[in-house]
Amino acid sequence: MERRNTNAELKIERAAFVELVMGIRPNSLITLGAGSSCKPEILNAKAEFFFKRMHREAYGRNWHMRDSAESIVAIGFIEHLNSNMHMHVAARAPTPYARSALDGGAQVWGEIRRGGHYHYEGLKDPEAYGRYITKELWKEEVRASVFIFTRPDMRGPHRKIQ
């Protein structure tokens, strides 16, 4: 029989995720709406593809060769798995180019998830946002589908970004 986490353990885990959010020093908040029913792993894969596209928008076709200090870093948490599924993302966009790309991300997200909604704005209170986006971590399926995006490892196989 699977062991369930206690409330105390869930509070500790949530606090650790809030610290992780704070650790990336986010300056951007993003909401990625699924637009239609899908599995969390599909939304995570689409989010990864979206952030790769944002790198390309910001830095051009050789985006993967840029200094890692210029890379967008993001952590996201899915909400409402059964209706209106969406992901709240805290992101660090370290350059004006990256922030500009994210600001214009609605068109790209619309191409990736037809019917999906997109929201972007600058982040003023990372700790409060970290608490907000982790509010459903008590659900096992939410904890199992945390999204983390860092600079992709270009040594392995990857899809060509058009």
C-alpha positions as CSV (number, residue, x, y, z in Angstrom):
1,M,0.0,0.0,0.0
2,E,1.3,3.4,-1.0
3,R,2.2,5.8,1.9
4,R,0.4,9.1,1.9
5,N,2.2,12.3,2.9
6,T,1.2,14.0,6.1
7,N,0.1,17.6,6.2
8,A,3.4,18.5,7.9
9,E,5.4,16.7,5.1
10,L,3.3,18.5,2.4
11,K,4.0,21.9,4.1
12,I,7.8,21.2,4.1
13,E,7.7,20.1,0.5
14,R,5.7,23.2,-0.6
15,A,8.1,25.4,1.3
16,A,11.0,23.7,-0.6
17,F,9.3,24.4,-3.9
18,V,8.7,28.0,-3.0
19,E,12.5,28.3,-2.2
20,L,13.2,26.7,-5.5
21,V,11.1,29.3,-7.2
22,M,12.9,32.0,-5.3
23,G,16.2,30.5,-6.2
24,I,15.9,31.1,-9.9
25,R,15.3,34.8,-9.1
26,P,12.2,35.1,-11.4
27,N,11.3,38.4,-13.0
28,S,8.4,37.1,-15.1
29,L,5.1,35.4,-14.5
30,I,3.5,33.3,-17.2
31,T,0.3,31.4,-17.5
32,L,0.1,28.7,-20.2
33,G,-3.5,27.5,-20.8
34,A,-4.0,24.0,-22.4
35,G,-7.0,25.2,-24.3
36,S,-8.4,21.6,-24.5
37,S,-8.1,18.4,-22.6
38,C,-4.7,16.8,-22.4
39,K,-2.4,14.9,-20.1
40,P,0.0,16.8,-17.8
41,E,3.0,15.3,-19.6
42,I,1.7,16.7,-22.9
43,L,1.3,20.2,-21.4
44,N,4.9,19.9,-20.0
45,A,6.2,18.9,-23.4
46,K,4.5,21.7,-25.1
47,A,5.8,24.1,-22.4
48,E,9.3,22.9,-23.1
49,F,8.9,23.4,-26.8
50,F,7.5,26.9,-26.1
51,F,10.6,27.9,-24.1
52,K,12.9,26.6,-26.8
53,R,11.0,28.7,-29.3
54,M,11.3,31.7,-27.0
55,H,15.1,31.2,-26.9
56,R,15.1,31.2,-30.7
57,E,12.9,34.3,-30.8
58,A,15.2,36.1,-28.4
59,Y,18.6,35.0,-29.7
60,G,18.2,33.6,-33.3
61,R,18.9,30.3,-34.8
62,N,22.1,29.6,-32.8
63,W,20.3,30.3,-29.5
64,H,21.7,27.1,-28.0
65,M,25.3,28.4,-28.4
66,R,24.7,31.5,-26.2
67,D,26.2,31.9,-22.7
68,S,24.1,30.0,-20.2
69,A,23.7,33.2,-18.2
70,E,21.5,34.5,-21.0
71,S,19.2,31.5,-20.9
72,I,15.6,31.6,-19.7
73,V,15.0,29.5,-16.6
74,A,11.5,28.5,-15.6
75,I,9.6,26.4,-13.1
76,G,5.9,25.7,-13.5
77,F,3.0,24.0,-11.7
78,I,-0.2,22.7,-13.4
79,E,-3.6,23.5,-12.0
80,H,-7.1,22.2,-12.7
81,L,-6.2,18.9,-14.3
82,N,-9.9,18.0,-15.0
83,S,-11.1,21.4,-16.3
84,N,-9.4,24.5,-17.6
85,M,-5.9,22.9,-17.2
86,H,-3.2,25.5,-17.2
87,M,0.3,26.0,-15.9
88,H,1.6,28.9,-13.8
89,V,5.2,29.6,-14.5
90,A,7.8,31.6,-12.7
91,A,10.6,32.5,-15.1
92,R,13.9,34.4,-15.1
93,A,14.4,36.1,-18.4
94,P,17.8,37.7,-17.9
95,T,18.0,39.9,-21.0
96,P,15.8,42.5,-22.6
97,Y,15.7,40.2,-25.7
98,A,14.3,37.3,-23.6
99,R,11.8,39.5,-21.9
100,S,10.7,40.9,-25.2
101,A,10.3,37.4,-26.6
102,L,8.1,36.3,-23.7
103,D,6.1,39.5,-24.0
104,G,5.2,38.4,-27.5
105,G,4.7,34.8,-26.6
106,A,1.0,34.7,-27.1
107,Q,1.3,34.1,-30.8
108,V,3.8,31.3,-30.4
109,W,1.8,29.6,-27.6
110,G,-1.3,29.8,-29.8
111,E,0.6,28.0,-32.6
112,I,1.7,25.3,-30.1
113,R,-1.6,24.8,-28.3
114,R,-4.4,26.0,-30.5
115,G,-7.1,27.5,-28.3
116,G,-4.7,27.8,-25.4
117,H,-4.5,31.1,-23.5
118,Y,-1.3,32.9,-22.6
119,H,-0.5,35.6,-20.1
120,Y,2.8,37.3,-19.4
121,E,3.8,40.1,-17.1
122,G,6.7,41.3,-15.0
123,L,6.9,39.7,-11.6
124,K,7.1,42.1,-8.6
125,D,6.8,39.7,-5.6
126,P,8.5,36.3,-6.4
127,E,7.8,34.9,-2.9
128,A,4.1,35.6,-3.0
129,Y,3.9,34.2,-6.6
130,G,5.8,31.2,-5.5
131,R,3.2,30.5,-2.7
132,Y,0.4,31.1,-5.2
133,I,1.7,28.7,-7.9
134,T,2.4,25.9,-5.4
135,K,-1.1,26.1,-3.8
136,E,-2.2,22.7,-5.3
137,L,0.9,20.8,-4.5
138,W,-1.1,18.7,-2.0
139,K,-2.4,16.8,-5.1
140,E,-0.2,13.9,-6.1
141,E,-0.7,14.4,-9.8
142,V,0.4,18.1,-9.5
143,R,3.5,17.1,-7.5
144,A,4.3,14.5,-10.2
145,S,4.1,17.0,-13.0
146,V,6.3,19.9,-11.9
147,F,7.8,21.6,-14.9
148,I,11.4,22.8,-14.9
149,F,13.1,24.4,-17.8
150,T,16.8,25.1,-17.9
151,R,19.2,25.6,-20.7
152,P,18.8,22.5,-22.9
153,D,21.7,20.0,-23.0
154,M,22.5,20.2,-26.7
155,R,24.7,17.1,-26.7
156,G,21.7,14.8,-26.8
157,P,19.0,14.4,-29.4
158,H,16.6,17.4,-29.8
159,R,14.0,18.5,-32.2
160,K,14.8,21.1,-34.8
161,I,13.1,24.4,-34.0
162,Q,11.5,25.9,-37.1
